[in-house]
């Protein structure tokens, strides 16, 4: 397991906790509004070894014992379950961020994590526009979390062109009965496709999407 970067202190990535964020390289999507696109498509050498990551985490464990593994797409990495097991045995609380398109690998990881965030980016019909080959695999991941015991959230980055009233309703049907759904603003600077460095939805528009989603899930949050 190797990592393309570490954010040693985050106040927002693990709900209600201060965390360290580990970034994995590579992704099986090409979202045009992605702001982490360099670790998705570019050569990220030199990568950071898991041993170096663990040593760094243990030095600061007295102050931060929550860890977020994000990307890129972490479930692309064959060694991810083993690495999570290693951190869990060291006493860390773990959150995994994923796009949910590799449900079998996600299932392997669930015994070792305390929180999972799955991206629900748009309607299933539009997932091929993001580069998804088997978009319906996302439904399997949604079902894994919705029917399990792990704390989780589904979340959507509200990128114009992929999120509107119609797609929100379709996403609502996908996650119907879920505990938590989060709408978060996208960063309009330095995106994979420069065309997405443009105006974002307003707070009022995002609040409207949240109101629509309340029909389908127990709790809706916004991060703007």
C-alpha positions in Angstrom: 0.0 0.0 0.0 1.4 3.4 -1.0 0.0 6.9 -0.7 0.3 10.0 -2.7 -0.2 12.4 0.2 -1.0 13.1 3.8 -3.0 15.9 5.4 -1.9 15.6 9.0 -4.8 17.6 10.5 -8.4 18.0 9.2 -11.3 19.4 11.0 -13.9 18.4 8.4 -13.2 15.0 6.9 -14.2 12.8 9.8 -17.6 14.1 11.2 -17.2 15.5 14.8 -13.5 14.5 15.0 -10.1 15.8 14.2 -8.4 13.4 11.8 -5.5 12.7 9.6 -6.3 12.2 5.9 -4.4 9.7 3.7 -4.7 10.1 -0.1 -4.4 7.1 -2.4 -3.4 7.5 -6.1 -5.6 6.5 -9.1 -9.3 6.4 -9.7 -11.7 4.5 -11.9 -13.7 7.7 -12.7 -12.9 10.9 -14.5 -15.2 13.4 -13.0 -14.7 16.7 -14.9 -15.1 18.8 -11.7 -12.6 16.8 -9.7 -10.1 18.9 -7.8 -7.8 16.0 -6.8 -7.2 15.2 -10.5 -3.4 15.2 -10.2 -3.4 12.2 -8.0 -5.9 10.5 -10.3 -4.1 10.9 -13.7 -0.6 12.1 -13.1 2.6 10.3 -12.0 2.7 10.9 -8.3 6.1 9.5 -7.5 7.6 9.4 -5.0 4.8 7.7 -3.2 4.7 7.3 0.6 5.0 3.7 1.9 2.5 2.3 4.4 5.4 1.8 7.0 6.2 5.5 6.8 2.5 6.4 7.1 2.0 4.2 10.1 5.2 5.6 11.8 3.9 9.2 11.2 0.4 8.3 12.6 1.9 6.6 15.7 4.0 9.7 16.5 0.9 11.9 16.7 -1.6 9.3 18.0 -1.8 11.1 21.4 -3.4 14.1 19.6 -5.1 12.5 16.6 -6.4 8.9 16.5 -9.0 9.2 13.7 -7.8 8.5 10.2 -9.6 9.0 6.8 -8.5 7.0 3.7 -9.6 8.8 0.6 -8.4 9.3 -3.0 -8.5 9.0 -5.8 -10.4 5.8 -5.2 -9.0 3.7 -2.3 -10.8 0.4 -3.2 -8.7 0.1 -6.3 -5.8 -0.9 -4.1 -5.5 -4.7 -3.4 -3.8 -4.2 -0.1 -6.4 -1.8 1.4 -8.1 -4.3 3.7 -4.8 -5.4 5.1 -3.7 -1.9 5.7 -7.0 -1.0 7.4 -6.6 -4.1 9.6 -3.2 -3.0 10.6 -4.4 0.5 11.6 -7.4 -1.0 13.4 -5.1 -3.2 15.5 -3.1 -0.1 16.5 -6.3 1.4 17.9 -7.2 4.0 15.2 -10.7 5.0 14.4 -11.1 4.7 10.6 -13.2 6.3 7.9 -13.2 5.2 4.3 -14.2 7.4 1.4 -15.3 5.6 -1.8 -17.2 6.1 -5.0 -18.8 2.7 -4.3 -18.2 1.2 -7.8 -16.2 -1.8 -6.4 -18.6 -3.3 -3.9 -16.8 -6.5 -3.4 -13.6 -4.7 -2.3 -15.7 -2.4 -0.1 -17.3 -5.4 1.6 -13.8 -6.7 2.4 -13.0 -3.4 4.1 -16.1 -3.1 6.3 -15.0 -5.2 9.2 -12.1 -2.7 9.9 -13.8 0.7 9.5 -15.9 2.8 11.8 -17.4 5.1 9.2 -17.9 5.0 5.4 -18.8 7.9 3.0 -20.0 6.9 -0.4 -20.3 9.4 -3.2 -23.6 9.5 -5.0 -22.6 11.8 -7.8 -25.7 12.0 -10.1 -28.3 9.7 -11.5 -27.3 6.3 -12.7 -28.0 7.3 -16.2 -25.3 10.0 -16.1 -22.6 7.9 -14.5 -21.1 6.9 -17.9 -20.4 10.6 -18.5 -18.1 10.4 -15.4 -16.3 7.4 -16.9 -18.1 4.6 -15.1 -18.2 1.3 -16.9 -20.6 -0.5 -14.5 -22.5 2.2 -12.8 -25.1 -0.1 -11.3 -22.3 -1.6 -9.0 -23.0 1.6 -6.9 -26.4 0.2 -6.0 -24.7 -2.9 -4.4 -22.5 -0.6 -2.2 -25.5 1.4 -1.2 -27.3 -1.7 -0.2 -24.3 -3.0 1.8 -24.3 0.1 4.0 -28.1 0.7 4.1 -28.6 -2.9 5.4 -25.5 -3.0 7.7 -24.4 -1.8 11.0 -21.5 0.5 10.0 -22.0 4.2 10.5 -22.2 5.8 7.0 -23.2 8.7 4.9 -24.1 9.1 1.2 -22.9 12.4 -0.2 -23.2 14.4 -3.4 -20.9 17.2 -4.7 -23.4 19.6 -6.3 -21.7 20.1 -9.7 -23.9 22.0 -12.3 -24.5 19.7 -15.2 -24.7 16.6 -13.0 -27.0 17.7 -10.2 -30.4 19.3 -10.7 -33.9 18.7 -9.3 -34.5 15.7 -11.5 -31.2 14.0 -10.6 -31.8 14.7 -6.9 -35.1 12.8 -7.1 -33.4 9.9 -8.9 -30.6 9.8 -6.3 -33.3 9.9 -3.6 -34.8 6.7 -5.0 -31.4 5.1 -5.1 -30.7 5.8 -1.4 -34.3 5.6 -0.1 -34.4 4.7 3.6 -30.8 5.7 4.2 -29.7 7.4 7.5 -27.8 10.4 6.2 -27.3 12.2 2.9 -25.0 15.2 2.5 -24.8 17.8 -0.2 -21.5 19.5 -0.4 -20.3 22.4 -2.6 -17.8 21.7 -5.3 -14.6 23.6 -5.7 -14.7 25.5 -8.9 -10.9 26.1 -9.2 -8.3 23.9 -10.7 -10.7 21.2 -11.9 -9.9 18.3 -14.3 -12.0 20.0 -17.0 -11.3 23.7 -17.0 -14.9 24.3 -18.2 -16.0 23.5 -14.6 -14.1 26.5 -13.2 -17.3 28.4 -13.2 -20.2 29.5 -11.0 -21.4 27.1 -8.3 -24.9 26.6 -7.0 -26.0 29.2 -4.4 -26.6 28.2 -0.8 -30.4 28.7 -1.5 -30.2 26.3 -4.4 -28.4 23.6 -2.4 -30.8 24.0 0.5 -33.6 23.4 -2.1 -31.9 20.1 -3.2 -31.7 19.2 0.5 -35.4 19.8 1.0 -36.1 17.5 -2.0 -33.9 14.8 -0.5 -35.7 14.9 2.9 -38.5 12.9 1.3 -36.2 9.9 0.9 -33.8 9.8 3.9 -33.8 10.2 7.6 -31.3 13.2 7.8 -30.0 15.6 5.2 -27.0 17.8 5.8 -25.3 20.5 3.8 -21.6 21.4 3.8 -21.1 24.7 1.9 
